[in-house]
Amino acid sequence: MKKYIFLCVTYLLVSLTANAQIFNQDFESSTMLTDYVSNTPTAIQLSEVHTEPGVVASITNNALRIEKTDFLRTYFYRTPNPALTEAPTLLQFKFDFEVTNNSQDHPDNRREIPFYFGPTFAASGTSISTFHTRFGLGISATPGNFFLKILDNGSTKSTEFSGKQTITLIINNSGKDLNYTAPNESTETIGNDKWEIWVGNTKVFNEVSAKNKDLNLGSFKFQYNSFLPKAILDFDNIEMTALEEKEIEAGEKNLEHPRIW
């Protein structure tokens, strides 16, 4: 009987799984923007937050605030340095977002700010061949509203959302169909090299094809170009997590994952 119990306990330990959190920041530990940026970022730091005259980045109300009052560019990105030992294959990117002071007299009809996901990003511009997946975070002409947009494989635009919302992106680069637990607690299936995105508990886009399927994941970049609308953007509770499950050896107490540095 004792042998049987031991075998059962060992089996349970081997069956335990863990998700790897690659990045996690709630902007509550400091009001200094420089504390959240490094060329060799930890799991709570960005690689760079770039601003120019007429664009201010700050930590305001425990959030990363981007305030654009002129037609100049800004961006923030995170690329692991050193590189990840293994690229994630089922990626979740989640953040809280709110827009205020939307510019209603924007002279250009382009309103979508590209959010990129791929192997690496840098201060230089992002070309069409350097990312796996992207989506557009659109600044509405209606004060306080935003929308999402597919930037590749068509140009579908979502309905508009208002106030502070949680946005959840799921990307599958595993080579096979996978399941994940959605924000509404349902079990969803996503195909290989597809992405889906949610606002709150509502799925906005389903099974959208990735742009460059041969590229890996692990980094992100938000590129607020000069020609895009003026507004105040608040980002909070940013999380990047590898959802694929990894077995933990029996008796192992340290749940540190090789992707966390």
Secondary structure, DSSP 8 states (H G I E B T S, - for coil): -HHHHHHHHHHHHHH-EEEEEEEEE-S-S-S-GGGGB-SS--TT-BSEEE--TTEEEEE-SSSEEEEE-SS--EEEEE--SS--SS--SEEEEEEEEEEES--S--SSS--EEEEEEES---SS---TTS-SEEEEEEE-SSTTEEEEE--SSS--B---EESSEEEEEEEE-SSS-EEEE-TTS-EEEE-TTEEEEEETTEEEEEEEE-S-TTS--SEEEEEE-TTS--EEEEEEEEEEEEEEEEE--TT------TT--
